[in-house]
Amino acid sequence: MPLSGYAQVQTNPLRLPLTPPNFLDGLDKEDDDDIISLATHVIATERDALTNLHKLYQSDPAAQRNFKQAVQVMGKTSRQGGRIIVSGMGKSGKIGQKFVATLNSFGIRSAFLHPTEAMHGDLAPIPSTEVDAFGVPTPTSSTTTALALTDALALALARRLHPNPTEIFHHYHPGGAIGASAAPTAPQLIGSIATNVDDVPIILDGQGPKSPTVLDALLTAAGSASGWVRPSSDTIIAPRQIQRIGRKVDLKEPLSSIGHATVVEKLDWISIPAANSIHEAQEWILSMRQTSRGRTFLKPGTILGIVDSQKCVSGVVEIEEIMTEDQLQQQP
């Protein structure tokens, strides 16, 4: 008996040719050209949609503000142990499910909830303003832009929560090409990212007793391969501080006038063994910042002095190179 809705299967054996027929035979070549024209038109449409999306977030203050707010809200939710709930139906639902999968790959707890289930009390009502947020006229290009935007959102959130999203991604997604390429052969040591102190140029080195100015520091930094500069053999200015001082004071002012937070003495560098992994350094900093004393010296602008096997401070690392802004502002 045939199944309902299906054609009845012939029980008599058929004589089939040993080589199946070429199903492309007999197709009109002009149809082939039309197919390619349609395909390139669709690709061009989606390309234009992505270009418009790029321009929107590059130039529109409202779009930029909303994107930042979304990352901040989700980041706060995740840090407080909450879960990000994504809802949608149809193609939007599929994109939402893909967004959830990407977030989970970065260790960001999230779940997808179908709107029908939400209507039965599993989720608070979703504002109608969330609908048609992209304003792209065609369904195919809107899904393309939605995928691109949710990827951007997921990666921005991962960067906000983790200083090394690639390492987190590999932990939760060890399979596949991305996971394999992210797999470290060995823990990266903090000494491997340090700038050698001896390679940092000294401002006005060999130019007599003249007191260096802010302009002298900026000019020396411009010629420094690493961006670090040393006012003297026992003091140093980090690249991030160099970027700020030009906006703070008159360039002709003495460098000594810009404050202790910018020109950091060697005694104030926080020592970390070069043989420690970056992960070990991060864990130690987070642990120390649980105390009020730790938060006073492990903060934005802190310089890490990297101690070599000879017990000498031979390298320097800005704390922001291994810790996120949120981690350095987080309170216990």
NUFI-822418 format. One record per residue (C-alpha): residue number from 1; x, y, z. Coordinates in steps of 0.02 Angstrom, whole numbers, plus 50000, padded with zeros to 5 digits. Layout:
i/xx/yy/zz
NUM/X/Y/Z;
...
REM end
This chain:
i/xx/yy/zz
1/50000/50000/50000;
2/50070/50168/49951;
3/50104/50295/50089;
4/49986/50443/50090;
5/50054/50586/49989;
6/50186/50483/49902;
7/50185/50401/49731;
8/50166/50212/49731;
9/50331/50119/49712;
10/50344/50001/49563;
11/50380/49823/49620;
12/50428/49761/49446;
13/50616/49763/49418;
14/50675/49888/49289;
15/50819/49871/49169;
16/50930/50020/49206;
17/51079/50070/49102;
18/51249/50036/49179;
19/51296/50219/49157;
20/51164/50343/49218;
21/51107/50470/49088;
22/51185/50644/49089;
23/51046/50749/49163;
24/51129/50908/49098;
25/51102/50854/48918;
26/50968/50954/48831;
27/50977/51107/48943;
28/50972/51272/48852;
29/51140/51363/48863;
30/51048/51528/48868;
31/50963/51468/49027;
32/51137/51438/49100;
33/51181/51619/49066;
34/51021/51677/49151;
35/51062/51571/49303;
36/51236/51648/49318;
37/51164/51822/49295;
38/51040/51791/49434;
39/51174/51720/49548;
40/51292/51868/49523;
41/51146/51988/49548;
42/51104/51908/49716;
43/51286/51911/49770;
44/51302/52093/49719;
45/51143/52136/49814;
46/51209/52056/49972;
47/51379/52138/49947;
48/51293/52307/49936;
49/51193/52268/50093;
50/51353/52229/50189;
51/51434/52389/50121;
52/51286/52490/50183;
53/51296/52403/50352;
54/51481/52445/50363;
55/51448/52628/50322;
56/51306/52635/50448;
57/51412/52578/50595;
58/51562/52677/50536;
59/51471/52844/50528;
60/51303/52839/50619;
61/51320/52893/50803;
62/51152/52815/50849;
63/51200/52646/50776;
64/51369/52652/50862;
65/51289/52701/51027;
66/51161/52560/51018;
67/51294/52432/50973;
68/51403/52484/51120;
69/51252/52481/51236;
70/51207/52305/51178;
71/51384/52243/51214;
72/51385/52330/51384;
73/51216/52258/51437;
74/51259/52082/51381;
75/51431/52095/51459;
76/51357/52148/51626;
77/51229/52007/51618;
78/51364/51878/51582;
79/51481/51941/51719;
80/51340/51930/51846;
81/51310/51748/51802;
82/51157/51779/51695;
83/51113/51702/51528;
84/51080/51792/51364;
85/50914/51739/51289;
86/50892/51756/51100;
87/50721/51742/51018;
88/50660/51741/50839;
89/50561/51642/50712;
90/50580/51599/50529;
91/50747/51651/50455;
92/50774/51769/50601;
93/50756/51620/50717;
94/50889/51524/50621;
95/51006/51673/50634;
96/50966/51686/50819;
97/51012/51502/50843;
98/51176/51531/50751;
99/51210/51683/50862;
100/51181/51577/51018;
101/51300/51444/50951;
102/51435/51576/50922;
103/51413/51648/51097;
104/51423/51475/51175;
105/51582/51442/51076;
106/51659/51587/51173;
107/51596/51522/51341;
108/51458/51654/51351;
109/51304/51570/51424;
110/51157/51594/51306;
111/51002/51504/51247;
112/50874/51516/51107;
113/50689/51528/51146;
114/50554/51516/51013;
115/50429/51661/51021;
116/50283/51539/51035;
117/50355/51472/51196;
118/50386/51650/51255;
119/50201/51687/51232;
120/50162/51549/51357;
121/50253/51638/51495;
122/50432/51575/51473;
123/50498/51748/51429;
124/50442/51925/51458;
125/50361/52011/51306;
126/50485/52069/51175;
127/50470/52254/51124;
128/50401/52279/50950;
129/50543/52401/50915;
130/50659/52251/50897;
131/50573/52204/50734;
132/50651/52255/50567;
133/50802/52334/50653;
134/50909/52326/50497;
135/50791/52411/50374;
136/50861/52313/50226;
137/50730/52291/50089;
138/50757/52110/50033;
139/50744/51952/50139;
140/50905/51874/50074;
141/51013/52027/50102;
142/50934/52056/50273;
143/50988/51883/50331;
144/51163/51916/50266;
145/51178/52079/50361;
146/51099/52000/50516;
147/51229/51861/50514;
148/51370/51987/50493;
149/51304/52098/50632;
150/51276/51956/50756;
151/51452/51893/50720;
152/51518/52069/50755;
153/51414/52078/50914;
154/51474/51907/50975;
155/51658/51946/50943;
156/51646/52119/51024;
157/51565/52041/51177;
158/51696/51902/51184;
159/51835/52032/51175;
160/51753/52129/51317;
161/51740/51976/51429;
162/51903/51886/51383;
163/52075/51960/51344;
164/52110/51810/51232;
165/51947/51757/51144;
166/52042/51637/51030;
167/52098/51533/51178;
168/51920/51528/51248;
169/51850/51481/51077;
170/51971/51336/51063;
171/51923/51275/51237;
172/51738/51266/51191;
173/51761/51224/51007;
174/51913/51108/50990;
175/51853/51029/50828;
176/51856/51102/50654;
177/51979/51212/50562;
178/51955/51363/50675;
179/51978/51262/50833;
180/52129/51173/50762;
181/52212/51335/50707;
182/52180/51409/50879;
183/52257/51262/50971;
184/52417/51319/51056;
185/52566/51202/51051;
186/52618/51261/51224;
187/52563/51396/51347;
188/52625/51566/51290;
189/52747/51638/51415;
190/52733/51818/51469;
191/52917/51840/51432;
192/52880/51810/51248;
193/52775/51969/51234;
194/52889/52081/51338;
195/52987/52226/51267;
196/53173/52214/51308;
197/53218/52361/51421;
198/53389/52378/51340;
199/53303/52407/51172;
200/53202/52555/51238;
201/53283/52721/51187;
202/53330/52846/51321;
203/53269/53025/51294;
204/53415/53143/51258;
205/53537/53000/51288;
206/53713/53072/51274;
207/53652/53251/51246;
208/53710/53326/51409;
209/53619/53377/51568;
210/53473/53462/51481;
211/53304/53421/51560;
212/53192/53331/51432;
213/53028/53409/51381;
214/52864/53330/51331;
215/52910/53361/51149;
216/53076/53269/51174;
217/52979/53119/51239;
218/52860/53119/51091;
219/53001/53134/50965;
220/53096/52992/51048;
221/52938/52885/51049;
222/52914/52917/50864;
223/53082/52836/50831;
224/53055/52693/50953;
225/53014/52526/50873;
226/52910/52474/51023;
227/52837/52644/51069;
228/52918/52636/51242;
229/53038/52774/51297;
230/53150/52800/51450;
231/53176/52973/51525;
232/53321/52893/51621;
233/53394/52722/51655;
234/53275/52697/51802;
235/53113/52770/51732;
236/53003/52726/51584;
237/52849/52785/51490;
238/52731/52657/51413;
239/52658/52675/51238;
240/52480/52706/51302;
241/52543/52848/51412;
242/52639/52922/51265;
243/52476/52929/51167;
244/52393/53028/51307;
245/52524/53154/51360;
246/52519/53255/51199;
247/52340/53303/51241;
248/52376/53345/51422;
249/52509/53480/51430;
250/52609/53607/51334;
251/52740/53517/51230;
252/52873/53636/51295;
253/52840/53588/51476;
254/52973/53486/51567;
255/52935/53301/51562;
256/52947/53297/51752;
257/52789/53404/51761;
258/52672/53273/51689;
259/52661/53166/51844;
260/52714/53002/51924;
261/52576/52902/51838;
262/52653/52935/51668;
263/52838/52924/51706;
264/52851/52764/51808;
265/53004/52728/51913;
266/53082/52555/51906;
267/53042/52528/52091;
268/52856/52538/52047;
269/52859/52404/51913;
270/52766/52247/51967;
271/52882/52098/51950;
272/52824/51939/51862;
273/52939/51795/51813;
274/52968/51780/51626;
275/52939/51592/51639;
276/52758/51617/51695;
277/52626/51589/51563;
278/52512/51733/51516;
279/52367/51636/51591;
280/52460/51618/51757;
281/52496/51804/51758;
282/52313/51844/51724;
283/52255/51728/51864;
284/52379/51806/51987;
285/52323/51983/51943;
286/52139/51938/51961;
287/52175/51855/52129;
288/52274/52004/52193;
289/52139/52125/52137;
290/52019/52040/52257;
291/52109/52137/52395;
292/52107/52326/52417;
293/52297/52329/52419;
294/52306/52235/52254;
295/52185/52356/52171;
296/52297/52503/52218;
297/52445/52441/52116;
298/52365/52326/51987;
299/52264/52450/51887;
300/52262/52534/51715;
301/52434/52607/51681;
302/52528/52478/51785;
303/52692/52419/51711;
304/52740/52237/51733;
305/52927/52209/51753;
306/52974/52041/51679;
307/53107/51952/51781;
308/53227/51837/51686;
309/53318/51681/51746;
310/53459/51790/51814;
311/53335/51878/51931;
312/53352/52039/51830;
313/53207/52143/51764;
314/53247/52132/51580;
315/53076/52165/51501;
316/52918/52268/51520;
317/52735/52237/51479;
318/52586/52354/51498;
319/52453/52274/51606;
320/52324/52315/51472;
321/52414/52195/51354;
322/52352/52045/51453;
323/52199/52112/51547;
324/52038/52188/51482;
325/51972/52357/51536;
326/51826/52273/51625;
327/51942/52159/51724;
328/52044/52308/51782;
329/51887/52402/51837;
330/51796/52255/51914;
331/51762/52262/52100;
332/51756/52105/52210;
REM end
